[in-house]
Amino acid sequence: MLSQHQHQLVEALVESGRYQNASEVLREGLRVLERQESEDAAKLSALRDAAERGWLDVATRRYDDIADENLNDFIGQLGDRAARAHSAG
């Protein structure tokens, strides 16, 4: 069931000529939702993979222990490195 606002939006999109009927509007909405769900799943998978690699690094002691007073400088260096890598292509 559509809310009044959603119903009005569907009607406006059909009346604009952009879509021929409500079914086209709803199919397009579902395509957008499906694409977003797929992108979200890919991002979540990448995040889980990164977390797993990070925990493995911790377990095997492959990390740098940064003192609190050096943390801002360290983060700045990481940002600089990322910017250079990004601009290099």
PDB file of N, CA, C and O in Angstrom, chain B, residues numbered from 101:
ATOM      1  N   MET B 101       0.842  -1.171   0.000  1.00  0.00           N
ATOM      2  CA  MET B 101       0.000   0.000   0.000  1.00  0.00           C
ATOM      3  C   MET B 101       0.892   1.241   0.000  1.00  0.00           C
ATOM      4  O   MET B 101       1.853   1.323   0.765  1.00  0.00           O
ATOM      5  N   LEU B 102       0.573   2.185  -0.846  1.00  0.00           N
ATOM      6  CA  LEU B 102       1.341   3.421  -0.934  1.00  0.00           C
ATOM      7  C   LEU B 102       0.750   4.485  -0.024  1.00  0.00           C
ATOM      8  O   LEU B 102      -0.464   4.550   0.173  1.00  0.00           O
ATOM      9  N   SER B 103       1.618   5.312   0.522  1.00  0.00           N
ATOM     10  CA  SER B 103       1.138   6.465   1.285  1.00  0.00           C
ATOM     11  C   SER B 103       0.579   7.490   0.298  1.00  0.00           C
ATOM     12  O   SER B 103       0.780   7.372  -0.911  1.00  0.00           O
ATOM     13  N   GLN B 104      -0.108   8.472   0.808  1.00  0.00           N
ATOM     14  CA  GLN B 104      -0.663   9.530  -0.047  1.00  0.00           C
ATOM     15  C   GLN B 104       0.458  10.233  -0.807  1.00  0.00           C
ATOM     16  O   GLN B 104       0.326  10.508  -1.999  1.00  0.00           O
ATOM     17  N   HIS B 105       1.548  10.519  -0.126  1.00  0.00           N
ATOM     18  CA  HIS B 105       2.691  11.181  -0.763  1.00  0.00           C
ATOM     19  C   HIS B 105       3.256  10.325  -1.894  1.00  0.00           C
ATOM     20  O   HIS B 105       3.534  10.831  -2.981  1.00  0.00           O
ATOM     21  N   GLN B 106       3.425   9.031  -1.638  1.00  0.00           N
ATOM     22  CA  GLN B 106       3.971   8.134  -2.658  1.00  0.00           C
ATOM     23  C   GLN B 106       3.027   8.025  -3.852  1.00  0.00           C
ATOM     24  O   GLN B 106       3.467   8.023  -5.001  1.00  0.00           O
ATOM     25  N   HIS B 107       1.747   7.937  -3.578  1.00  0.00           N
ATOM     26  CA  HIS B 107       0.750   7.875  -4.649  1.00  0.00           C
ATOM     27  C   HIS B 107       0.811   9.140  -5.505  1.00  0.00           C
ATOM     28  O   HIS B 107       0.771   9.064  -6.733  1.00  0.00           O
ATOM     29  N   GLN B 108       0.908  10.290  -4.862  1.00  0.00           N
ATOM     30  CA  GLN B 108       0.997  11.552  -5.605  1.00  0.00           C
ATOM     31  C   GLN B 108       2.278  11.619  -6.430  1.00  0.00           C
ATOM     32  O   GLN B 108       2.267  12.133  -7.548  1.00  0.00           O
ATOM     33  N   LEU B 109       3.365  11.111  -5.896  1.00  0.00           N
ATOM     34  CA  LEU B 109       4.624  11.098  -6.628  1.00  0.00           C
ATOM     35  C   LEU B 109       4.515  10.226  -7.871  1.00  0.00           C
ATOM     36  O   LEU B 109       4.952  10.623  -8.951  1.00  0.00           O
ATOM     37  N   VAL B 110       3.936   9.046  -7.724  1.00  0.00           N
ATOM     38  CA  VAL B 110       3.749   8.158  -8.877  1.00  0.00           C
ATOM     39  C   VAL B 110       2.887   8.849  -9.925  1.00  0.00           C
ATOM     40  O   VAL B 110       3.223   8.838 -11.109  1.00  0.00           O
ATOM     41  N   GLU B 111       1.794   9.443  -9.507  1.00  0.00           N
ATOM     42  CA  GLU B 111       0.912  10.143 -10.447  1.00  0.00           C
ATOM     43  C   GLU B 111       1.645  11.274 -11.156  1.00  0.00           C
ATOM     44  O   GLU B 111       1.501  11.448 -12.366  1.00  0.00           O
ATOM     45  N   ALA B 112       2.425  12.038 -10.410  1.00  0.00           N
ATOM     46  CA  ALA B 112       3.157  13.160 -11.006  1.00  0.00           C
ATOM     47  C   ALA B 112       4.178  12.668 -12.029  1.00  0.00           C
ATOM     48  O   ALA B 112       4.343  13.288 -13.080  1.00  0.00           O
ATOM     49  N   LEU B 113       4.855  11.577 -11.740  1.00  0.00           N
ATOM     50  CA  LEU B 113       5.840  11.037 -12.677  1.00  0.00           C
ATOM     51  C   LEU B 113       5.175  10.532 -13.953  1.00  0.00           C
ATOM     52  O   LEU B 113       5.715  10.701 -15.046  1.00  0.00           O
ATOM     53  N   VAL B 114       4.007   9.913 -13.816  1.00  0.00           N
ATOM     54  CA  VAL B 114       3.270   9.448 -14.993  1.00  0.00           C
ATOM     55  C   VAL B 114       2.751  10.647 -15.781  1.00  0.00           C
ATOM     56  O   VAL B 114       2.874  10.681 -17.005  1.00  0.00           O
ATOM     57  N   GLU B 115       2.176  11.622 -15.097  1.00  0.00           N
ATOM     58  CA  GLU B 115       1.638  12.809 -15.765  1.00  0.00           C
ATOM     59  C   GLU B 115       2.722  13.615 -16.469  1.00  0.00           C
ATOM     60  O   GLU B 115       2.449  14.293 -17.460  1.00  0.00           O
ATOM     61  N   SER B 116       3.944  13.546 -15.964  1.00  0.00           N
ATOM     62  CA  SER B 116       5.041  14.287 -16.593  1.00  0.00           C
ATOM     63  C   SER B 116       5.428  13.683 -17.944  1.00  0.00           C
ATOM     64  O   SER B 116       6.114  14.322 -18.742  1.00  0.00           O
ATOM     65  N   GLY B 117       4.986  12.453 -18.194  1.00  0.00           N
ATOM     66  CA  GLY B 117       5.339  11.777 -19.431  1.00  0.00           C
ATOM     67  C   GLY B 117       6.624  10.976 -19.334  1.00  0.00           C
ATOM     68  O   GLY B 117       7.011  10.276 -20.270  1.00  0.00           O
ATOM     69  N   ARG B 118       7.260  11.086 -18.222  1.00  0.00           N
ATOM     70  CA  ARG B 118       8.515  10.350 -18.040  1.00  0.00           C
ATOM     71  C   ARG B 118       8.262   8.845 -17.995  1.00  0.00           C
ATOM     72  O   ARG B 118       9.088   8.062 -18.462  1.00  0.00           O
ATOM     73  N   TYR B 119       7.144   8.449 -17.443  1.00  0.00           N
ATOM     74  CA  TYR B 119       6.750   7.045 -17.377  1.00  0.00           C
ATOM     75  C   TYR B 119       5.346   6.929 -17.951  1.00  0.00           C
ATOM     76  O   TYR B 119       4.544   7.857 -17.844  1.00  0.00           O
ATOM     77  N   GLN B 120       5.051   5.781 -18.565  1.00  0.00           N
ATOM     78  CA  GLN B 120       3.738   5.604 -19.187  1.00  0.00           C
ATOM     79  C   GLN B 120       2.662   5.212 -18.184  1.00  0.00           C
ATOM     80  O   GLN B 120       1.483   5.504 -18.378  1.00  0.00           O
ATOM     81  N   ASN B 121       3.082   4.542 -17.103  1.00  0.00           N
ATOM     82  CA  ASN B 121       2.092   4.113 -16.117  1.00  0.00           C
ATOM     83  C   ASN B 121       2.769   3.852 -14.772  1.00  0.00           C
ATOM     84  O   ASN B 121       3.992   3.919 -14.647  1.00  0.00           O
ATOM     85  N   ALA B 122       1.947   3.554 -13.779  1.00  0.00           N
ATOM     86  CA  ALA B 122       2.461   3.340 -12.421  1.00  0.00           C
ATOM     87  C   ALA B 122       3.386   2.130 -12.353  1.00  0.00           C
ATOM     88  O   ALA B 122       4.344   2.125 -11.580  1.00  0.00           O
ATOM     89  N   SER B 123       3.110   1.110 -13.152  1.00  0.00           N
ATOM     90  CA  SER B 123       3.973  -0.075 -13.142  1.00  0.00           C
ATOM     91  C   SER B 123       5.394   0.275 -13.549  1.00  0.00           C
ATOM     92  O   SER B 123       6.350  -0.233 -12.963  1.00  0.00           O
ATOM     93  N   GLU B 124       5.544   1.141 -14.551  1.00  0.00           N
ATOM     94  CA  GLU B 124       6.885   1.556 -14.964  1.00  0.00           C
ATOM     95  C   GLU B 124       7.604   2.288 -13.837  1.00  0.00           C
ATOM     96  O   GLU B 124       8.798   2.081 -13.618  1.00  0.00           O
ATOM     97  N   VAL B 125       6.883   3.136 -13.129  1.00  0.00           N
ATOM     98  CA  VAL B 125       7.475   3.872 -12.005  1.00  0.00           C
ATOM     99  C   VAL B 125       7.949   2.889 -10.938  1.00  0.00           C
ATOM    100  O   VAL B 125       9.071   2.995 -10.443  1.00  0.00           O
ATOM    101  N   LEU B 126       7.101   1.944 -10.591  1.00  0.00           N
ATOM    102  CA  LEU B 126       7.450   0.982  -9.550  1.00  0.00           C
ATOM    103  C   LEU B 126       8.590   0.066  -9.989  1.00  0.00           C
ATOM    104  O   LEU B 126       9.460  -0.260  -9.181  1.00  0.00           O
ATOM    105  N   ARG B 127       8.602  -0.356 -11.258  1.00  0.00           N
ATOM    106  CA  ARG B 127       9.708  -1.190 -11.739  1.00  0.00           C
ATOM    107  C   ARG B 127      11.027  -0.427 -11.669  1.00  0.00           C
ATOM    108  O   ARG B 127      12.051  -0.980 -11.269  1.00  0.00           O
ATOM    109  N   GLU B 128      10.993   0.846 -12.061  1.00  0.00           N
ATOM    110  CA  GLU B 128      12.215   1.659 -11.988  1.00  0.00           C
ATOM    111  C   GLU B 128      12.669   1.804 -10.537  1.00  0.00           C
ATOM    112  O   GLU B 128      13.861   1.712 -10.241  1.00  0.00           O
ATOM    113  N   GLY B 129      11.725   2.027  -9.645  1.00  0.00           N
ATOM    114  CA  GLY B 129      12.068   2.123  -8.227  1.00  0.00           C
ATOM    115  C   GLY B 129      12.694   0.839  -7.710  1.00  0.00           C
ATOM    116  O   GLY B 129      13.647   0.882  -6.932  1.00  0.00           O
ATOM    117  N   LEU B 130      12.173  -0.289  -8.132  1.00  0.00           N
ATOM    118  CA  LEU B 130      12.734  -1.576  -7.711  1.00  0.00           C
ATOM    119  C   LEU B 130      14.120  -1.801  -8.302  1.00  0.00           C
ATOM    120  O   LEU B 130      14.990  -2.369  -7.642  1.00  0.00           O
ATOM    121  N   ARG B 131      14.334  -1.358  -9.550  1.00  0.00           N
ATOM    122  CA  ARG B 131      15.676  -1.478 -10.139  1.00  0.00           C
ATOM    123  C   ARG B 131      16.686  -0.657  -9.343  1.00  0.00           C
ATOM    124  O   ARG B 131      17.793  -1.117  -9.065  1.00  0.00           O
ATOM    125  N   VAL B 132      16.295   0.556  -8.983  1.00  0.00           N
ATOM    126  CA  VAL B 132      17.182   1.417  -8.192  1.00  0.00           C
ATOM    127  C   VAL B 132      17.458   0.775  -6.835  1.00  0.00           C
ATOM    128  O   VAL B 132      18.601   0.755  -6.378  1.00  0.00           O
ATOM    129  N   LEU B 133      16.431   0.259  -6.201  1.00  0.00           N
ATOM    130  CA  LEU B 133      16.591  -0.394  -4.901  1.00  0.00           C
ATOM    131  C   LEU B 133      17.486  -1.625  -5.011  1.00  0.00           C
ATOM    132  O   LEU B 133      18.342  -1.850  -4.155  1.00  0.00           O
ATOM    133  N   GLU B 134      17.292  -2.420  -6.058  1.00  0.00           N
ATOM    134  CA  GLU B 134      18.113  -3.613  -6.252  1.00  0.00           C
ATOM    135  C   GLU B 134      19.580  -3.234  -6.447  1.00  0.00           C
ATOM    136  O   GLU B 134      20.468  -3.873  -5.883  1.00  0.00           O
ATOM    137  N   ARG B 135      19.834  -2.194  -7.247  1.00  0.00           N
ATOM    138  CA  ARG B 135      21.205  -1.739  -7.471  1.00  0.00           C
ATOM    139  C   ARG B 135      21.826  -1.250  -6.168  1.00  0.00           C
ATOM    140  O   ARG B 135      22.982  -1.558  -5.880  1.00  0.00           O
ATOM    141  N   GLN B 136      21.069  -0.490  -5.377  1.00  0.00           N
ATOM    142  CA  GLN B 136      21.573   0.018  -4.105  1.00  0.00           C
ATOM    143  C   GLN B 136      21.870  -1.118  -3.137  1.00  0.00           C
ATOM    144  O   GLN B 136      22.889  -1.100  -2.447  1.00  0.00           O
ATOM    145  N   GLU B 137      20.984  -2.100  -3.085  1.00  0.00           N
ATOM    146  CA  GLU B 137      21.199  -3.259  -2.212  1.00  0.00           C
ATOM    147  C   GLU B 137      22.469  -4.003  -2.616  1.00  0.00           C
ATOM    148  O   GLU B 137      23.243  -4.431  -1.760  1.00  0.00           O
ATOM    149  N   SER B 138      22.681  -4.155  -3.918  1.00  0.00           N
ATOM    150  CA  SER B 138      23.872  -4.840  -4.411  1.00  0.00           C
ATOM    151  C   SER B 138      25.139  -4.065  -4.048  1.00  0.00           C
ATOM    152  O   SER B 138      26.130  -4.649  -3.612  1.00  0.00           O
ATOM    153  N   GLU B 139      25.094  -2.741  -4.234  1.00  0.00           N
ATOM    154  CA  GLU B 139      26.246  -1.906  -3.870  1.00  0.00           C
ATOM    155  C   GLU B 139      26.516  -1.969  -2.374  1.00  0.00           C
ATOM    156  O   GLU B 139      27.668  -2.064  -1.953  1.00  0.00           O
ATOM    157  N   ASP B 140      25.463  -1.918  -1.575  1.00  0.00           N
ATOM    158  CA  ASP B 140      25.626  -1.996  -0.119  1.00  0.00           C
ATOM    159  C   ASP B 140      26.234  -3.331   0.294  1.00  0.00           C
ATOM    160  O   ASP B 140      27.100  -3.379   1.167  1.00  0.00           O
ATOM    161  N   ALA B 141      25.780  -4.417  -0.335  1.00  0.00           N
ATOM    162  CA  ALA B 141      26.318  -5.743  -0.012  1.00  0.00           C
ATOM    163  C   ALA B 141      27.796  -5.824  -0.374  1.00  0.00           C
ATOM    164  O   ALA B 141      28.585  -6.410   0.368  1.00  0.00           O
ATOM    165  N   ALA B 142      28.176  -5.239  -1.510  1.00  0.00           N
ATOM    166  CA  ALA B 142      29.584  -5.255  -1.918  1.00  0.00           C
ATOM    167  C   ALA B 142      30.435  -4.452  -0.942  1.00  0.00           C
ATOM    168  O   ALA B 142      31.536  -4.873  -0.586  1.00  0.00           O
ATOM    169  N   LYS B 143      29.930  -3.299  -0.508  1.00  0.00           N
ATOM    170  CA  LYS B 143      30.667  -2.477   0.456  1.00  0.00           C
ATOM    171  C   LYS B 143      30.818  -3.208   1.788  1.00  0.00           C
ATOM    172  O   LYS B 143      31.889  -3.187   2.395  1.00  0.00           O
ATOM    173  N   LEU B 144      29.751  -3.848   2.236  1.00  0.00           N
ATOM    174  CA  LEU B 144      29.798  -4.585   3.498  1.00  0.00           C
ATOM    175  C   LEU B 144      30.779  -5.749   3.405  1.00  0.00           C
ATOM    176  O   LEU B 144      31.519  -6.016   4.352  1.00  0.00           O
ATOM    177  N   SER B 145      30.787  -6.436   2.276  1.00  0.00           N
ATOM    178  CA  SER B 145      31.730  -7.538   2.079  1.00  0.00           C
ATOM    179  C   SER B 145      33.168  -7.033   2.111  1.00  0.00           C
ATOM    180  O   SER B 145      34.031  -7.656   2.728  1.00  0.00           O
ATOM    181  N   ALA B 146      33.428  -5.905   1.449  1.00  0.00           N
ATOM    182  CA  ALA B 146      34.776  -5.334   1.450  1.00  0.00           C
ATOM    183  C   ALA B 146      35.181  -4.916   2.863  1.00  0.00           C
ATOM    184  O   ALA B 146      36.329  -5.104   3.263  1.00  0.00           O
ATOM    185  N   LEU B 147      34.244  -4.353   3.611  1.00  0.00           N
ATOM    186  CA  LEU B 147      34.524  -3.946   4.986  1.00  0.00           C
ATOM    187  C   LEU B 147      34.831  -5.159   5.863  1.00  0.00           C
ATOM    188  O   LEU B 147      35.753  -5.125   6.678  1.00  0.00           O
ATOM    189  N   ARG B 148      34.061  -6.222   5.694  1.00  0.00           N
ATOM    190  CA  ARG B 148      34.321  -7.440   6.471  1.00  0.00           C
ATOM    191  C   ARG B 148      35.681  -8.036   6.117  1.00  0.00           C
ATOM    192  O   ARG B 148      36.414  -8.484   6.998  1.00  0.00           O
ATOM    193  N   ASP B 149      36.018  -8.040   4.823  1.00  0.00           N
ATOM    194  CA  ASP B 149      37.328  -8.551   4.401  1.00  0.00           C
ATOM    195  C   ASP B 149      38.453  -7.724   5.013  1.00  0.00           C
ATOM    196  O   ASP B 149      39.448  -8.273   5.486  1.00  0.00           O
ATOM    197  N   ALA B 150      38.292  -6.399   5.002  1.00  0.00           N
ATOM    198  CA  ALA B 150      39.319  -5.524   5.577  1.00  0.00           C
ATOM    199  C   ALA B 150      39.449  -5.757   7.078  1.00  0.00           C
ATOM    200  O   ALA B 150      40.558  -5.781   7.612  1.00  0.00           O
ATOM    201  N   ALA B 151      38.323  -5.927   7.755  1.00  0.00           N
ATOM    202  CA  ALA B 151      38.363  -6.192   9.199  1.00  0.00           C
ATOM    203  C   ALA B 151      39.058  -7.520   9.483  1.00  0.00           C
ATOM    204  O   ALA B 151      39.842  -7.628  10.425  1.00  0.00           O
ATOM    205  N   GLU B 152      38.768  -8.522   8.669  1.00  0.00           N
ATOM    206  CA  GLU B 152      39.411  -9.823   8.859  1.00  0.00           C
ATOM    207  C   GLU B 152      40.925  -9.710   8.671  1.00  0.00           C
ATOM    208  O   GLU B 152      41.697 -10.274   9.447  1.00  0.00           O
ATOM    209  N   ARG B 153      41.346  -8.972   7.627  1.00  0.00           N
ATOM    210  CA  ARG B 153      42.788  -8.778   7.418  1.00  0.00           C
ATOM    211  C   ARG B 153      43.398  -8.017   8.592  1.00  0.00           C
ATOM    212  O   ARG B 153      44.505  -8.326   9.033  1.00  0.00           O
ATOM    213  N   GLY B 154      42.668  -7.021   9.092  1.00  0.00           N
ATOM    214  CA  GLY B 154      43.164  -6.246  10.219  1.00  0.00           C
ATOM    215  C   GLY B 154      43.333  -7.083  11.468  1.00  0.00           C
ATOM    216  O   GLY B 154      44.350  -6.977  12.154  1.00  0.00           O
ATOM    217  N   TRP B 155      42.339  -7.923  11.776  1.00  0.00           N
ATOM    218  CA  TRP B 155      42.449  -8.781  12.953  1.00  0.00           C
ATOM    219  C   TRP B 155      43.567  -9.804  12.790  1.00  0.00           C
ATOM    220  O   TRP B 155      44.237 -10.156  13.760  1.00  0.00           O
ATOM    221  N   LEU B 156      43.769 -10.280  11.560  1.00  0.00           N
ATOM    222  CA  LEU B 156      44.876 -11.200  11.309  1.00  0.00           C
ATOM    223  C   LEU B 156      46.209 -10.493  11.541  1.00  0.00           C
ATOM    224  O   LEU B 156      47.134 -11.073  12.111  1.00  0.00           O
ATOM    225  N   ASP B 157      46.306  -9.238  11.098  1.00  0.00           N
ATOM    226  CA  ASP B 157      47.527  -8.464  11.346  1.00  0.00           C
ATOM    227  C   ASP B 157      47.778  -8.300  12.843  1.00  0.00           C
ATOM    228  O   ASP B 157      48.914  -8.418  13.303  1.00  0.00           O
ATOM    229  N   VAL B 158      46.721  -8.029  13.598  1.00  0.00           N
ATOM    230  CA  VAL B 158      46.873  -7.888  15.052  1.00  0.00           C
ATOM    231  C   VAL B 158      47.328  -9.216  15.656  1.00  0.00           C
ATOM    232  O   VAL B 158      48.228  -9.244  16.496  1.00  0.00           O
ATOM    233  N   ALA B 159      46.714 -10.301  15.233  1.00  0.00           N
ATOM    234  CA  ALA B 159      47.052 -11.616  15.792  1.00  0.00           C
ATOM    235  C   ALA B 159      48.489 -12.010  15.489  1.00  0.00           C
ATOM    236  O   ALA B 159      49.124 -12.708  16.279  1.00  0.00           O
ATOM    237  N   THR B 160      49.003 -11.562  14.343  1.00  0.00           N
ATOM    238  CA  THR B 160      50.377 -11.917  13.956  1.00  0.00           C
ATOM    239  C   THR B 160      51.354 -10.777  14.235  1.00  0.00           C
ATOM    240  O   THR B 160      52.497 -10.795  13.778  1.00  0.00           O
ATOM    241  N   ARG B 161      50.888  -9.795  14.984  1.00  0.00           N
ATOM    242  CA  ARG B 161      51.707  -8.655  15.413  1.00  0.00           C
ATOM    243  C   ARG B 161      52.300  -7.860  14.247  1.00  0.00           C
ATOM    244  O   ARG B 161      53.412  -7.342  14.343  1.00  0.00           O
ATOM    245  N   ARG B 162      51.549  -7.771  13.149  1.00  0.00           N
ATOM    246  CA  ARG B 162      51.977  -6.949  12.010  1.00  0.00           C
ATOM    247  C   ARG B 162      51.239  -5.614  12.068  1.00  0.00           C
ATOM    248  O   ARG B 162      50.309  -5.370  11.300  1.00  0.00           O
ATOM    249  N   TYR B 163      51.663  -4.770  12.974  1.00  0.00           N
ATOM    250  CA  TYR B 163      51.063  -3.450  13.105  1.00  0.00           C
ATOM    251  C   TYR B 163      52.070  -2.527  13.766  1.00  0.00           C
ATOM    252  O   TYR B 163      53.043  -2.969  14.377  1.00  0.00           O
ATOM    253  N   ASP B 164      51.813  -1.236  13.628  1.00  0.00           N
ATOM    254  CA  ASP B 164      52.645  -0.231  14.289  1.00  0.00           C
ATOM    255  C   ASP B 164      51.914   0.268  15.523  1.00  0.00           C
ATOM    256  O   ASP B 164      50.736   0.618  15.454  1.00  0.00           O
ATOM    257  N   ASP B 165      52.598   0.301  16.633  1.00  0.00           N
ATOM    258  CA  ASP B 165      52.033   0.835  17.866  1.00  0.00           C
ATOM    259  C   ASP B 165      52.369   2.321  17.904  1.00  0.00           C
ATOM    260  O   ASP B 165      53.534   2.692  18.040  1.00  0.00           O
ATOM    261  N   ILE B 166      51.360   3.166  17.785  1.00  0.00           N
ATOM    262  CA  ILE B 166      51.557   4.612  17.716  1.00  0.00           C
ATOM    263  C   ILE B 166      51.200   5.226  19.066  1.00  0.00           C
ATOM    264  O   ILE B 166      50.109   5.007  19.592  1.00  0.00           O
ATOM    265  N   ALA B 167      52.121   5.986  19.610  1.00  0.00           N
ATOM    266  CA  ALA B 167      51.867   6.679  20.881  1.00  0.00           C
ATOM    267  C   ALA B 167      50.800   7.749  20.668  1.00  0.00           C
ATOM    268  O   ALA B 167      50.709   8.345  19.595  1.00  0.00           O
ATOM    269  N   ASP B 168      50.001   7.981  21.693  1.00  0.00           N
ATOM    270  CA  ASP B 168      48.915   8.951  21.600  1.00  0.00           C
ATOM    271  C   ASP B 168      49.380  10.299  21.072  1.00  0.00           C
ATOM    272  O   ASP B 168      48.708  10.908  20.239  1.00  0.00           O
ATOM    273  N   GLU B 169      50.523  10.766  21.550  1.00  0.00           N
ATOM    274  CA  GLU B 169      50.990  12.099  21.158  1.00  0.00           C
ATOM    275  C   GLU B 169      51.440  12.152  19.692  1.00  0.00           C
ATOM    276  O   GLU B 169      51.605  13.239  19.139  1.00  0.00           O
ATOM    277  N   ASN B 170      51.638  10.997  19.063  1.00  0.00           N
ATOM    278  CA  ASN B 170      52.060  10.949  17.660  1.00  0.00           C
ATOM    279  C   ASN B 170      50.927  10.579  16.701  1.00  0.00           C
ATOM    280  O   ASN B 170      51.128  10.512  15.488  1.00  0.00           O
ATOM    281  N   LEU B 171      49.760  10.344  17.243  1.00  0.00           N
ATOM    282  CA  LEU B 171      48.663   9.838  16.427  1.00  0.00           C
ATOM    283  C   LEU B 171      48.240  10.821  15.336  1.00  0.00           C
ATOM    284  O   LEU B 171      48.036  10.412  14.193  1.00  0.00           O
ATOM    285  N   ASN B 172      48.104  12.097  15.659  1.00  0.00           N
ATOM    286  CA  ASN B 172      47.697  13.079  14.651  1.00  0.00           C
ATOM    287  C   ASN B 172      48.698  13.148  13.507  1.00  0.00           C
ATOM    288  O   ASN B 172      48.300  13.201  12.343  1.00  0.00           O
ATOM    289  N   ASP B 173      49.983  13.149  13.818  1.00  0.00           N
ATOM    290  CA  ASP B 173      51.007  13.162  12.770  1.00  0.00           C
ATOM    291  C   ASP B 173      50.925  11.903  11.914  1.00  0.00           C
ATOM    292  O   ASP B 173      51.043  11.973  10.691  1.00  0.00           O
ATOM    293  N   PHE B 174      50.723  10.762  12.548  1.00  0.00           N
ATOM    294  CA  PHE B 174      50.639   9.499  11.820  1.00  0.00           C
ATOM    295  C   PHE B 174      49.447   9.510  10.867  1.00  0.00           C
ATOM    296  O   PHE B 174      49.572   9.097   9.714  1.00  0.00           O
ATOM    297  N   ILE B 175      48.301   9.976  11.337  1.00  0.00           N
ATOM    298  CA  ILE B 175      47.109  10.048  10.488  1.00  0.00           C
ATOM    299  C   ILE B 175      47.342  11.009   9.330  1.00  0.00           C
ATOM    300  O   ILE B 175      46.921  10.738   8.205  1.00  0.00           O
ATOM    301  N   GLY B 176      48.008  12.125   9.596  1.00  0.00           N
ATOM    302  CA  GLY B 176      48.338  13.064   8.528  1.00  0.00           C
ATOM    303  C   GLY B 176      49.223  12.431   7.470  1.00  0.00           C
ATOM    304  O   GLY B 176      49.025  12.651   6.275  1.00  0.00           O
ATOM    305  N   GLN B 177      50.192  11.651   7.903  1.00  0.00           N
ATOM    306  CA  GLN B 177      51.073  10.959   6.954  1.00  0.00           C
ATOM    307  C   GLN B 177      50.295   9.948   6.117  1.00  0.00           C
ATOM    308  O   GLN B 177      50.534   9.813   4.917  1.00  0.00           O
ATOM    309  N   LEU B 178      49.374   9.245   6.746  1.00  0.00           N
ATOM    310  CA  LEU B 178      48.539   8.305   5.992  1.00  0.00           C
ATOM    311  C   LEU B 178      47.700   9.040   4.953  1.00  0.00           C
ATOM    312  O   LEU B 178      47.555   8.581   3.820  1.00  0.00           O
ATOM    313  N   GLY B 179      47.153  10.183   5.348  1.00  0.00           N
ATOM    314  CA  GLY B 179      46.364  10.984   4.412  1.00  0.00           C
ATOM    315  C   GLY B 179      47.198  11.468   3.244  1.00  0.00           C
ATOM    316  O   GLY B 179      46.754  11.426   2.096  1.00  0.00           O
ATOM    317  N   ASP B 180      48.413  11.929   3.536  1.00  0.00           N
ATOM    318  CA  ASP B 180      49.316  12.373   2.466  1.00  0.00           C
ATOM    319  C   ASP B 180      49.624  11.226   1.512  1.00  0.00           C
ATOM    320  O   ASP B 180      49.614  11.399   0.293  1.00  0.00           O
ATOM    321  N   ARG B 181      49.898  10.060   2.076  1.00  0.00           N
ATOM    322  CA  ARG B 181      50.222   8.892   1.253  1.00  0.00           C
ATOM    323  C   ARG B 181      49.026   8.499   0.377  1.00  0.00           C
ATOM    324  O   ARG B 181      49.191   8.163  -0.796  1.00  0.00           O
ATOM    325  N   ALA B 182      47.841   8.543   0.953  1.00  0.00           N
ATOM    326  CA  ALA B 182      46.636   8.197   0.191  1.00  0.00           C
ATOM    327  C   ALA B 182      46.391   9.203  -0.929  1.00  0.00           C
ATOM    328  O   ALA B 182      46.010   8.823  -2.036  1.00  0.00           O
ATOM    329  N   ALA B 183      46.611  10.492  -0.642  1.00  0.00           N
ATOM    330  CA  ALA B 183      46.418  11.525  -1.666  1.00  0.00           C
ATOM    331  C   ALA B 183      47.401  11.338  -2.818  1.00  0.00           C
ATOM    332  O   ALA B 183      47.030  11.475  -3.984  1.00  0.00           O
ATOM    333  N   ARG B 184      48.646  11.027  -2.491  1.00  0.00           N
ATOM    334  CA  ARG B 184      49.647  10.793  -3.550  1.00  0.00           C
ATOM    335  C   ARG B 184      49.273   9.572  -4.389  1.00  0.00           C
ATOM    336  O   ARG B 184      49.384   9.597  -5.615  1.00  0.00           O
ATOM    337  N   ALA B 185      48.835   8.523  -3.734  1.00  0.00           N
ATOM    338  CA  ALA B 185      48.449   7.305  -4.455  1.00  0.00           C
ATOM    339  C   ALA B 185      47.244   7.573  -5.354  1.00  0.00           C
ATOM    340  O   ALA B 185      47.162   7.058  -6.469  1.00  0.00           O
ATOM    341  N   HIS B 186      46.314   8.380  -4.859  1.00  0.00           N
ATOM    342  CA  HIS B 186      45.118   8.699  -5.635  1.00  0.00           C
ATOM    343  C   HIS B 186      45.463   9.540  -6.858  1.00  0.00           C
ATOM    344  O   HIS B 186      44.950   9.293  -7.949  1.00  0.00           O
ATOM    345  N   SER B 187      46.330  10.531  -6.680  1.00  0.00           N
ATOM    346  CA  SER B 187      46.693  11.406  -7.801  1.00  0.00           C
ATOM    347  C   SER B 187      47.583  10.685  -8.812  1.00  0.00           C
ATOM    348  O   SER B 187      47.629  11.067  -9.981  1.00  0.00           O
ATOM    349  N   ALA B 188      48.288   9.647  -8.367  1.00  0.00           N
ATOM    350  CA  ALA B 188      49.137   8.871  -9.280  1.00  0.00           C
ATOM    351  C   ALA B 188      48.297   7.946 -10.162  1.00  0.00           C
ATOM    352  O   ALA B 188      48.772   7.417 -11.167  1.00  0.00           O
ATOM    353  N   GLY B 189      47.056   7.770  -9.766  1.00  0.00           N
ATOM    354  CA  GLY B 189      46.161   7.011 -10.613  1.00  0.00           C
ATOM    355  C   GLY B 189      45.917   5.643 -10.207  1.00  0.00           C
ATOM    356  O   GLY B 189      45.169   4.926 -10.871  1.00  0.00           O
TER     357      GLY B 189
END
